[in-house]
Amino acid sequence: MKEIDKINKNREEANKYLLTHGSKVFKAFMDLEKATFSEGSLKKMYKELIALGISVIINCESCMQWHMKQALDSGASKEEIIETIEVAIEMGGGPATVSSRFALRALKHYTETGG
């Protein structure tokens, strides 16, 4: 899907720009992200599923795409992703059903096209 590829490209370009220009704030954010999603009492996969659910509720497409891919790469199944989206719909109500459409397109992209 072009929109998923565009999000990835934009993220990579922005990250590279900020890191090569010595952004201390962005580096600190990246360190926070690394610490947050490292294995602990909760496995990385579950942390990514939580982040995916939150991403649906706050309607952050870039977040949905990132945490979807990270969850799948950490071993989440298609069924676990769908249940995560369903929990987000229940917690977020009607607006989350709109956000969940993007999450479902991202799931299709990664599981059907090998993206």
N, CA, C and O atoms as CSV, one atom per row, in Angstrom:
chain,resi,resn,atom,element,x,y,z
A,1,MET,N,N,0.839,-1.176,0.000
A,1,MET,CA,C,0.000,0.000,0.000
A,1,MET,C,C,0.884,1.239,0.000
A,1,MET,O,O,1.861,1.331,0.743
A,2,LYS,N,N,0.526,2.155,-0.826
A,2,LYS,CA,C,1.319,3.375,-0.949
A,2,LYS,C,C,1.338,4.189,0.339
A,2,LYS,O,O,2.364,4.777,0.681
A,3,GLU,N,N,0.219,4.229,1.057
A,3,GLU,CA,C,0.186,5.050,2.265
A,3,GLU,C,C,1.109,4.490,3.350
A,3,GLU,O,O,1.706,5.258,4.104
A,4,ILE,N,N,1.233,3.171,3.437
A,4,ILE,CA,C,2.136,2.554,4.416
A,4,ILE,C,C,3.584,2.842,4.036
A,4,ILE,O,O,4.399,3.206,4.884
A,5,ASP,N,N,3.894,2.676,2.756
A,5,ASP,CA,C,5.251,2.961,2.280
A,5,ASP,C,C,5.616,4.425,2.495
A,5,ASP,O,O,6.756,4.739,2.841
A,6,LYS,N,N,4.657,5.316,2.293
A,6,LYS,CA,C,4.902,6.749,2.482
A,6,LYS,C,C,5.193,7.059,3.953
A,6,LYS,O,O,6.089,7.844,4.261
A,7,ILE,N,N,4.443,6.448,4.843
A,7,ILE,CA,C,4.669,6.652,6.272
A,7,ILE,C,C,6.074,6.178,6.646
A,7,ILE,O,O,6.798,6.871,7.361
A,8,ASN,N,N,6.453,4.998,6.163
A,8,ASN,CA,C,7.792,4.473,6.456
A,8,ASN,C,C,8.878,5.404,5.944
A,8,ASN,O,O,9.839,5.694,6.657
A,9,LYS,N,N,8.732,5.871,4.720
A,9,LYS,CA,C,9.737,6.755,4.116
A,9,LYS,C,C,9.839,8.064,4.902
A,9,LYS,O,O,10.938,8.528,5.203
A,10,ASN,N,N,8.696,8.652,5.229
A,10,ASN,CA,C,8.694,9.909,5.992
A,10,ASN,C,C,9.353,9.727,7.354
A,10,ASN,O,O,10.105,10.595,7.799
A,11,ARG,N,N,9.075,8.594,8.026
A,11,ARG,CA,C,9.665,8.324,9.336
A,11,ARG,C,C,11.179,8.193,9.208
A,11,ARG,O,O,11.930,8.799,9.973
A,12,GLU,N,N,11.620,7.399,8.240
A,12,GLU,CA,C,13.057,7.193,8.047
A,12,GLU,C,C,13.779,8.501,7.752
A,12,GLU,O,O,14.843,8.760,8.315
A,13,GLU,N,N,13.215,9.324,6.881
A,13,GLU,CA,C,13.842,10.601,6.532
A,13,GLU,C,C,13.914,11.533,7.737
A,13,GLU,O,O,14.947,12.158,7.976
A,14,ALA,N,N,12.829,11.629,8.491
A,14,ALA,CA,C,12.802,12.512,9.661
A,14,ALA,C,C,13.768,12.024,10.737
A,14,ALA,O,O,14.502,12.816,11.329
A,15,ASN,N,N,13.763,10.718,10.983
A,15,ASN,CA,C,14.673,10.169,11.988
A,15,ASN,C,C,16.123,10.438,11.611
A,15,ASN,O,O,16.918,10.884,12.439
A,16,LYS,N,N,16.456,10.168,10.374
A,16,LYS,CA,C,17.828,10.390,9.905
A,16,LYS,C,C,18.215,11.857,10.044
A,16,LYS,O,O,19.310,12.174,10.508
A,17,TYR,N,N,17.324,12.741,9.644
A,17,TYR,CA,C,17.601,14.174,9.721
A,17,TYR,C,C,17.860,14.604,11.165
A,17,TYR,O,O,18.844,15.284,11.456
A,18,LEU,N,N,16.965,14.200,12.060
A,18,LEU,CA,C,17.100,14.605,13.460
A,18,LEU,C,C,18.365,14.025,14.102
A,18,LEU,O,O,19.052,14.703,14.866
A,19,LEU,N,N,18.661,12.769,13.781
A,19,LEU,CA,C,19.841,12.142,14.375
A,19,LEU,C,C,21.136,12.722,13.809
A,19,LEU,O,O,22.095,12.929,14.552
A,20,THR,N,N,21.174,12.987,12.500
A,20,THR,CA,C,22.403,13.530,11.913
A,20,THR,C,C,22.618,14.985,12.298
A,20,THR,O,O,23.732,15.497,12.187
A,21,HIS,N,N,21.569,15.652,12.747
A,21,HIS,CA,C,21.714,17.037,13.189
A,21,HIS,C,C,21.821,17.140,14.713
A,21,HIS,O,O,21.682,18.221,15.287
A,22,GLY,N,N,22.068,16.008,15.347
A,22,GLY,CA,C,22.379,16.004,16.773
A,22,GLY,C,C,21.255,16.374,17.719
A,22,GLY,O,O,21.504,16.951,18.777
A,23,SER,N,N,20.026,16.053,17.359
A,23,SER,CA,C,18.898,16.381,18.239
A,23,SER,C,C,18.982,15.556,19.527
A,23,SER,O,O,18.780,14.342,19.513
A,24,LYS,N,N,19.278,16.224,20.623
A,24,LYS,CA,C,19.351,15.562,21.920
A,24,LYS,C,C,17.967,15.094,22.369
A,24,LYS,O,O,17.828,14.037,22.983
A,25,VAL,N,N,16.970,15.875,22.062
A,25,VAL,CA,C,15.602,15.523,22.450
A,25,VAL,C,C,15.149,14.265,21.715
A,25,VAL,O,O,14.579,13.358,22.322
A,26,PHE,N,N,15.404,14.211,20.394
A,26,PHE,CA,C,14.987,13.035,19.634
A,26,PHE,C,C,15.764,11.801,20.085
A,26,PHE,O,O,15.189,10.717,20.184
A,27,LYS,N,N,17.059,11.945,20.359
A,27,LYS,CA,C,17.847,10.812,20.840
A,27,LYS,C,C,17.292,10.322,22.172
A,27,LYS,O,O,17.184,9.117,22.397
A,28,ALA,N,N,16.941,11.254,23.056
A,28,ALA,CA,C,16.357,10.881,24.345
A,28,ALA,C,C,15.030,10.138,24.140
A,28,ALA,O,O,14.738,9.167,24.838
A,29,PHE,N,N,14.241,10.603,23.181
A,29,PHE,CA,C,12.981,9.920,22.867
A,29,PHE,C,C,13.249,8.510,22.364
A,29,PHE,O,O,12.563,7.570,22.766
A,30,MET,N,N,14.234,8.349,21.493
A,30,MET,CA,C,14.578,7.027,20.957
A,30,MET,C,C,15.061,6.105,22.079
A,30,MET,O,O,14.733,4.919,22.091
A,31,ASP,N,N,15.836,6.645,23.018
A,31,ASP,CA,C,16.286,5.854,24.168
A,31,ASP,C,C,15.101,5.449,25.040
A,31,ASP,O,O,15.048,4.324,25.538
A,32,LEU,N,N,14.148,6.368,25.224
A,32,LEU,CA,C,12.939,6.070,25.994
A,32,LEU,C,C,12.145,4.955,25.313
A,32,LEU,O,O,11.681,4.021,25.968
A,33,GLU,N,N,11.998,5.062,24.003
A,33,GLU,CA,C,11.270,4.036,23.258
A,33,GLU,C,C,11.945,2.677,23.403
A,33,GLU,O,O,11.276,1.667,23.622
A,34,LYS,N,N,13.261,2.653,23.283
A,34,LYS,CA,C,14.017,1.393,23.403
A,34,LYS,C,C,13.800,0.775,24.785
A,34,LYS,O,O,13.556,-0.426,24.901
A,35,ALA,N,N,13.889,1.592,25.820
A,35,ALA,CA,C,13.686,1.089,27.188
A,35,ALA,C,C,12.248,0.617,27.394
A,35,ALA,O,O,12.013,-0.421,28.013
A,36,THR,N,N,11.303,1.372,26.882
A,36,THR,CA,C,9.889,1.051,27.061
A,36,THR,C,C,9.522,-0.288,26.436
A,36,THR,O,O,8.795,-1.077,27.040
A,37,PHE,N,N,10.014,-0.546,25.247
A,37,PHE,CA,C,9.600,-1.743,24.513
A,37,PHE,C,C,10.559,-2.920,24.661
A,37,PHE,O,O,10.429,-3.919,23.954
A,38,SER,N,N,11.523,-2.806,25.577
A,38,SER,CA,C,12.409,-3.943,25.819
A,38,SER,C,C,11.664,-4.981,26.662
A,38,SER,O,O,10.684,-4.671,27.340
A,39,GLU,N,N,12.158,-6.220,26.598
A,39,GLU,CA,C,11.546,-7.302,27.370
A,39,GLU,C,C,11.636,-6.981,28.862
A,39,GLU,O,O,12.662,-6.502,29.346
A,40,GLY,N,N,10.583,-7.244,29.559
A,40,GLY,CA,C,10.533,-7.051,31.005
A,40,GLY,C,C,9.515,-8.027,31.554
A,40,GLY,O,O,9.418,-9.161,31.083
A,41,SER,N,N,8.762,-7.599,32.537
A,41,SER,CA,C,7.682,-8.450,33.034
A,41,SER,C,C,6.669,-8.710,31.928
A,41,SER,O,O,6.073,-9.784,31.850
A,42,LEU,N,N,6.488,-7.706,31.076
A,42,LEU,CA,C,5.654,-7.879,29.878
A,42,LEU,C,C,6.569,-8.134,28.691
A,42,LEU,O,O,7.585,-7.460,28.521
A,43,LYS,N,N,6.207,-9.098,27.884
A,43,LYS,CA,C,6.965,-9.349,26.654
A,43,LYS,C,C,6.757,-8.192,25.686
A,43,LYS,O,O,5.730,-7.514,25.716
A,44,LYS,N,N,7.744,-7.980,24.833
A,44,LYS,CA,C,7.694,-6.908,23.843
A,44,LYS,C,C,6.407,-6.976,23.026
A,44,LYS,O,O,5.792,-5.946,22.752
A,45,MET,N,N,6.002,-8.171,22.637
A,45,MET,CA,C,4.801,-8.323,21.817
A,45,MET,C,C,3.587,-7.694,22.502
A,45,MET,O,O,2.804,-6.996,21.857
A,46,TYR,N,N,3.429,-7.936,23.800
A,46,TYR,CA,C,2.271,-7.400,24.513
A,46,TYR,C,C,2.356,-5.881,24.628
A,46,TYR,O,O,1.342,-5.189,24.533
A,47,LYS,N,N,3.553,-5.371,24.831
A,47,LYS,CA,C,3.727,-3.923,24.879
A,47,LYS,C,C,3.345,-3.298,23.539
A,47,LYS,O,O,2.713,-2.243,23.498
A,48,GLU,N,N,3.728,-3.948,22.452
A,48,GLU,CA,C,3.388,-3.443,21.117
A,48,GLU,C,C,1.888,-3.515,20.868
A,48,GLU,O,O,1.322,-2.617,20.243
A,49,LEU,N,N,1.238,-4.569,21.347
A,49,LEU,CA,C,-0.216,-4.667,21.199
A,49,LEU,C,C,-0.919,-3.563,21.991
A,49,LEU,O,O,-1.892,-2.979,21.514
A,50,ILE,N,N,-0.432,-3.280,23.192
A,50,ILE,CA,C,-0.994,-2.177,23.971
A,50,ILE,C,C,-0.829,-0.868,23.211
A,50,ILE,O,O,-1.770,-0.082,23.101
A,51,ALA,N,N,0.366,-0.641,22.691
A,51,ALA,CA,C,0.630,0.596,21.941
A,51,ALA,C,C,-0.244,0.671,20.695
A,51,ALA,O,O,-0.705,1.752,20.330
A,52,LEU,N,N,-0.474,-0.447,20.046
A,52,LEU,CA,C,-1.346,-0.463,18.877
A,52,LEU,C,C,-2.763,-0.049,19.259
A,52,LEU,O,O,-3.383,0.760,18.568
A,53,GLY,N,N,-3.275,-0.598,20.353
A,53,GLY,CA,C,-4.615,-0.232,20.801
A,53,GLY,C,C,-4.726,1.249,21.116
A,53,GLY,O,O,-5.706,1.895,20.747
A,54,ILE,N,N,-3.734,1.782,21.791
A,54,ILE,CA,C,-3.724,3.214,22.095
A,54,ILE,C,C,-3.651,4.017,20.805
A,54,ILE,O,O,-4.311,5.048,20.676
A,55,SER,N,N,-2.857,3.553,19.854
A,55,SER,CA,C,-2.717,4.253,18.566
A,55,SER,C,C,-4.041,4.356,17.832
A,55,SER,O,O,-4.339,5.379,17.215
A,56,VAL,N,N,-4.842,3.286,17.898
A,56,VAL,CA,C,-6.161,3.317,17.258
A,56,VAL,C,C,-7.032,4.376,17.942
A,56,VAL,O,O,-7.706,5.159,17.272
A,57,ILE,N,N,-7.014,4.392,19.263
A,57,ILE,CA,C,-7.866,5.329,19.996
A,57,ILE,C,C,-7.467,6.779,19.735
A,57,ILE,O,O,-8.334,7.646,19.631
A,58,ILE,N,N,-6.163,7.055,19.627
A,58,ILE,CA,C,-5.742,8.443,19.396
A,58,ILE,C,C,-5.657,8.771,17.906
A,58,ILE,O,O,-5.310,9.892,17.535
A,59,ASN,N,N,-5.972,7.797,17.055
A,59,ASN,CA,C,-6.002,7.969,15.603
A,59,ASN,C,C,-4.662,8.453,15.037
A,59,ASN,O,O,-4.607,9.411,14.266
A,60,CYS,N,N,-3.595,7.775,15.436
A,60,CYS,CA,C,-2.261,8.094,14.920
A,60,CYS,C,C,-1.881,7.013,13.914
A,60,CYS,O,O,-1.441,5.929,14.296
A,61,GLU,N,N,-2.052,7.309,12.633
A,61,GLU,CA,C,-1.786,6.307,11.597
A,61,GLU,C,C,-0.338,5.851,11.598
A,61,GLU,O,O,-0.060,4.659,11.466
A,62,SER,N,N,0.578,6.783,11.744
A,62,SER,CA,C,1.992,6.416,11.780
A,62,SER,C,C,2.267,5.494,12.969
A,62,SER,O,O,3.025,4.531,12.850
A,63,CYS,N,N,1.653,5.789,14.108
A,63,CYS,CA,C,1.810,4.945,15.300
A,63,CYS,C,C,1.217,3.553,15.051
A,63,CYS,O,O,1.825,2.538,15.391
A,64,MET,N,N,0.025,3.524,14.456
A,64,MET,CA,C,-0.605,2.236,14.164
A,64,MET,C,C,0.287,1.390,13.274
A,64,MET,O,O,0.510,0.209,13.537
A,65,GLN,N,N,0.795,2.013,12.214
A,65,GLN,CA,C,1.645,1.282,11.274
A,65,GLN,C,C,2.882,0.751,11.984
A,65,GLN,O,O,3.231,-0.417,11.817
A,66,TRP,N,N,3.549,1.585,12.772
A,66,TRP,CA,C,4.785,1.190,13.446
A,66,TRP,C,C,4.539,0.053,14.443
A,66,TRP,O,O,5.233,-0.964,14.423
A,67,HIS,N,N,3.547,0.239,15.311
A,67,HIS,CA,C,3.316,-0.759,16.349
A,67,HIS,C,C,2.701,-2.038,15.786
A,67,HIS,O,O,2.903,-3.114,16.348
A,68,MET,N,N,1.961,-1.941,14.695
A,68,MET,CA,C,1.466,-3.131,14.002
A,68,MET,C,C,2.643,-3.974,13.540
A,68,MET,O,O,2.694,-5.173,13.812
A,69,LYS,N,N,3.587,-3.357,12.844
A,69,LYS,CA,C,4.753,-4.071,12.315
A,69,LYS,C,C,5.594,-4.634,13.453
A,69,LYS,O,O,6.050,-5.775,13.386
A,70,GLN,N,N,5.802,-3.834,14.500
A,70,GLN,CA,C,6.592,-4.300,15.638
A,70,GLN,C,C,5.905,-5.475,16.343
A,70,GLN,O,O,6.573,-6.421,16.761
A,71,ALA,N,N,4.593,-5.419,16.473
A,71,ALA,CA,C,3.852,-6.516,17.101
A,71,ALA,C,C,3.975,-7.790,16.272
A,71,ALA,O,O,4.230,-8.867,16.811
A,72,LEU,N,N,3.793,-7.663,14.970
A,72,LEU,CA,C,3.927,-8.833,14.096
A,72,LEU,C,C,5.343,-9.388,14.157
A,72,LEU,O,O,5.530,-10.601,14.251
A,73,ASP,N,N,6.337,-8.512,14.104
A,73,ASP,CA,C,7.733,-8.950,14.171
A,73,ASP,C,C,8.076,-9.587,15.514
A,73,ASP,O,O,9.021,-10.369,15.613
A,74,SER,N,N,7.304,-9.251,16.548
A,74,SER,CA,C,7.534,-9.805,17.892
A,74,SER,C,C,6.735,-11.083,18.132
A,74,SER,O,O,6.769,-11.651,19.224
A,75,GLY,N,N,6.013,-11.532,17.099
A,75,GLY,CA,C,5.310,-12.802,17.205
A,75,GLY,C,C,3.805,-12.741,17.327
A,75,GLY,O,O,3.164,-13.782,17.469
A,76,ALA,N,N,3.218,-11.555,17.276
A,76,ALA,CA,C,1.757,-11.454,17.360
A,76,ALA,C,C,1.124,-12.072,16.116
A,76,ALA,O,O,1.632,-11.929,15.003
A,77,SER,N,N,0.024,-12.749,16.326
A,77,SER,CA,C,-0.708,-13.341,15.210
A,77,SER,C,C,-1.724,-12.343,14.663
A,77,SER,O,O,-2.026,-11.331,15.296
A,78,LYS,N,N,-2.234,-12.641,13.502
A,78,LYS,CA,C,-3.282,-11.816,12.901
A,78,LYS,C,C,-4.482,-11.748,13.847
A,78,LYS,O,O,-5.092,-10.690,14.006
A,79,GLU,N,N,-4.815,-12.870,14.468
A,79,GLU,CA,C,-5.954,-12.917,15.372
A,79,GLU,C,C,-5.720,-12.040,16.604
A,79,GLU,O,O,-6.644,-11.377,17.074
A,80,GLU,N,N,-4.489,-12.031,17.129
A,80,GLU,CA,C,-4.184,-11.182,18.280
A,80,GLU,C,C,-4.267,-9.704,17.909
A,80,GLU,O,O,-4.723,-8.881,18.703
A,81,ILE,N,N,-3.825,-9.375,16.698
A,81,ILE,CA,C,-3.923,-7.991,16.219
A,81,ILE,C,C,-5.396,-7.577,16.130
A,81,ILE,O,O,-5.776,-6.496,16.582
A,82,ILE,N,N,-6.212,-8.445,15.546
A,82,ILE,CA,C,-7.635,-8.124,15.398
A,82,ILE,C,C,-8.295,-7.951,16.765
A,82,ILE,O,O,-9.098,-7.035,16.944
A,83,GLU,N,N,-7.976,-8.812,17.733
A,83,GLU,CA,C,-8.553,-8.659,19.067
A,83,GLU,C,C,-8.092,-7.362,19.723
A,83,GLU,O,O,-8.861,-6.717,20.437
A,84,THR,N,N,-6.849,-6.983,19.486
A,84,THR,CA,C,-6.346,-5.708,20.008
A,84,THR,C,C,-7.153,-4.554,19.426
A,84,THR,O,O,-7.538,-3.638,20.152
A,85,ILE,N,N,-7.409,-4.594,18.123
A,85,ILE,CA,C,-8.201,-3.555,17.464
A,85,ILE,C,C,-9.627,-3.547,18.022
A,85,ILE,O,O,-10.219,-2.484,18.212
A,86,GLU,N,N,-10.173,-4.736,18.282
A,86,GLU,CA,C,-11.521,-4.813,18.845
A,86,GLU,C,C,-11.585,-4.189,20.236
A,86,GLU,O,O,-12.551,-3.498,20.559
A,87,VAL,N,N,-10.563,-4.429,21.066
A,87,VAL,CA,C,-10.523,-3.808,22.394
A,87,VAL,C,C,-10.462,-2.294,22.255
A,87,VAL,O,O,-11.128,-1.566,22.992
A,88,ALA,N,N,-9.655,-1.823,21.300
A,88,ALA,CA,C,-9.551,-0.373,21.077
A,88,ALA,C,C,-10.893,0.207,20.635
A,88,ALA,O,O,-11.269,1.297,21.066
A,89,ILE,N,N,-11.605,-0.504,19.792
A,89,ILE,CA,C,-12.929,-0.034,19.354
A,89,ILE,C,C,-13.854,0.108,20.562
A,89,ILE,O,O,-14.553,1.112,20.698
A,90,GLU,N,N,-13.859,-0.898,21.436
A,90,GLU,CA,C,-14.725,-0.849,22.612
A,90,GLU,C,C,-14.325,0.296,23.529
A,90,GLU,O,O,-15.187,1.003,24.051
A,91,MET,N,N,-13.033,0.482,23.728
A,91,MET,CA,C,-12.554,1.531,24.635
A,91,MET,C,C,-12.717,2.922,24.037
A,91,MET,O,O,-12.937,3.892,24.762
A,92,GLY,N,N,-12.608,3.019,22.715
A,92,GLY,CA,C,-12.664,4.322,22.069
A,92,GLY,C,C,-14.011,4.690,21.496
A,92,GLY,O,O,-14.214,5.832,21.086
A,93,GLY,N,N,-14.936,3.748,21.458
A,93,GLY,CA,C,-16.255,4.020,20.920
A,93,GLY,C,C,-16.245,4.270,19.424
A,93,GLY,O,O,-15.338,3.827,18.720
A,94,GLY,N,N,-17.246,4.972,18.942
A,94,GLY,CA,C,-17.426,5.216,17.513
A,94,GLY,C,C,-16.205,5.762,16.804
A,94,GLY,O,O,-15.851,5.244,15.745
A,95,PRO,N,N,-15.532,6.795,17.338
A,95,PRO,CA,C,-14.358,7.317,16.638
A,95,PRO,C,C,-13.267,6.263,16.431
A,95,PRO,O,O,-12.538,6.319,15.440
A,96,ALA,N,N,-13.147,5.309,17.350
A,96,ALA,CA,C,-12.128,4.272,17.198
A,96,ALA,C,C,-12.459,3.320,16.046
A,96,ALA,O,O,-11.556,2.704,15.478
A,97,THR,N,N,-13.745,3.192,15.695
A,97,THR,CA,C,-14.068,2.342,14.545
A,97,THR,C,C,-13.511,2.950,13.260
A,97,THR,O,O,-13.119,2.225,12.346
A,98,VAL,N,N,-13.476,4.269,13.192
A,98,VAL,CA,C,-12.906,4.946,12.029
A,98,VAL,C,C,-11.399,4.719,11.994
A,98,VAL,O,O,-10.851,4.368,10.949
A,99,SER,N,N,-10.725,4.916,13.123
A,99,SER,CA,C,-9.285,4.700,13.196
A,99,SER,C,C,-8.920,3.260,12.896
A,99,SER,O,O,-7.896,2.994,12.267
A,100,SER,N,N,-9.748,2.333,13.340
A,100,SER,CA,C,-9.432,0.923,13.156
A,100,SER,C,C,-9.367,0.535,11.683
A,100,SER,O,O,-8.726,-0.458,11.339
A,101,ARG,N,N,-10.012,1.292,10.819
A,101,ARG,CA,C,-9.960,0.982,9.377
A,101,ARG,C,C,-8.533,1.051,8.862
A,101,ARG,O,O,-8.117,0.208,8.067
A,102,PHE,N,N,-7.773,2.059,9.311
A,102,PHE,CA,C,-6.375,2.149,8.895
A,102,PHE,C,C,-5.584,0.982,9.468
A,102,PHE,O,O,-4.773,0.381,8.764
A,103,ALA,N,N,-5.807,0.657,10.726
A,103,ALA,CA,C,-5.094,-0.455,11.341
A,103,ALA,C,C,-5.355,-1.748,10.573
A,103,ALA,O,O,-4.444,-2.554,10.387
A,104,LEU,N,N,-6.575,-1.945,10.132
A,104,LEU,CA,C,-6.904,-3.145,9.353
A,104,LEU,C,C,-6.220,-3.132,7.986
A,104,LEU,O,O,-5.796,-4.180,7.499
A,105,ARG,N,N,-6.108,-1.961,7.365
A,105,ARG,CA,C,-5.377,-1.876,6.083
A,105,ARG,C,C,-3.900,-2.191,6.295
A,105,ARG,O,O,-3.278,-2.853,5.464
A,106,ALA,N,N,-3.340,-1.718,7.407
A,106,ALA,CA,C,-1.935,-2.009,7.705
A,106,ALA,C,C,-1.740,-3.502,7.946
A,106,ALA,O,O,-0.750,-4.075,7.493
A,107,LEU,N,N,-2.671,-4.136,8.653
A,107,LEU,CA,C,-2.590,-5.577,8.879
A,107,LEU,C,C,-2.626,-6.325,7.555
A,107,LEU,O,O,-1.844,-7.249,7.335
A,108,LYS,N,N,-3.527,-5.928,6.683
A,108,LYS,CA,C,-3.620,-6.559,5.361
A,108,LYS,C,C,-2.320,-6.374,4.594
A,108,LYS,O,O,-1.836,-7.307,3.953
A,109,HIS,N,N,-1.759,-5.191,4.656
A,109,HIS,CA,C,-0.503,-4.897,3.958
A,109,HIS,C,C,0.606,-5.848,4.407
A,109,HIS,O,O,1.316,-6.415,3.577
A,110,TYR,N,N,0.752,-6.019,5.708
A,110,TYR,CA,C,1.850,-6.835,6.223
A,110,TYR,C,C,1.598,-8.327,6.109
A,110,TYR,O,O,2.547,-9.093,5.943
A,111,THR,N,N,0.344,-8.765,6.193
A,111,THR,CA,C,0.083,-10.207,6.179
A,111,THR,C,C,-0.242,-10.746,4.797
A,111,THR,O,O,-0.120,-11.949,4.568
A,112,GLU,N,N,-0.650,-9.895,3.874
A,112,GLU,CA,C,-1.003,-10.394,2.544
A,112,GLU,C,C,0.011,-10.032,1.475
A,112,GLU,O,O,0.128,-10.734,0.470
A,113,THR,N,N,0.749,-8.941,1.679
A,113,THR,CA,C,1.720,-8.543,0.656
A,113,THR,C,C,3.151,-8.770,1.104
A,113,THR,O,O,4.084,-8.601,0.319
A,114,GLY,N,N,3.332,-9.156,2.371
A,114,GLY,CA,C,4.682,-9.387,2.874
A,114,GLY,C,C,5.466,-8.112,3.122
A,114,GLY,O,O,6.670,-8.162,3.373
A,115,GLY,N,N,4.777,-6.940,3.051
A,115,GLY,CA,C,5.373,-5.628,3.200
A,115,GLY,C,C,6.330,-5.541,4.305
A,115,GLY,O,O,6.907,-4.479,4.539
